[in-house]
Amino acid sequence: MARETAQQFVERWKALGPILEKQRERDIRATDTKQAMRNLAVHVQRAIRENPPRPTSGLIIAQRLFLAARLRAEQARESGTDESPK
């Protein structure tokens, strides 16, 4: 947008928006949904095969780390060595 003002940019998108929306609608109507779903399924299966799901999402590990940090903070407060803001 070096030479273009913000107003010119907005005006251009006002003009192009409906044109792009019409093209999007044509593309959607022309799509063979069954074939698109088959293509998607092929890619999903390949992704699962090449990157199998892990046994854990990491959420449990993260919760353990948060608990350990909280316990350390509580111990520090109780022992008077807490340097965190109150």
Contacts in CASP RR format, 6 or more apart in sequence:
PFRMAT RR
TARGET T0000
AUTHOR 0000-0000-0000
METHOD contacts of the structure
MODEL  1
MARETAQQFVERWKALGPILEKQRERDIRATDTKQAMRNLAVHVQRAIRE
NPPRPTSGLIIAQRLFLAARLRAEQARESGTDESPK
1 9 0 8 1.000
4 12 0 8 1.000
73 82 0 8 1.000
73 84 0 8 1.000
76 82 0 8 1.000
76 83 0 8 1.000
76 84 0 8 1.000
END
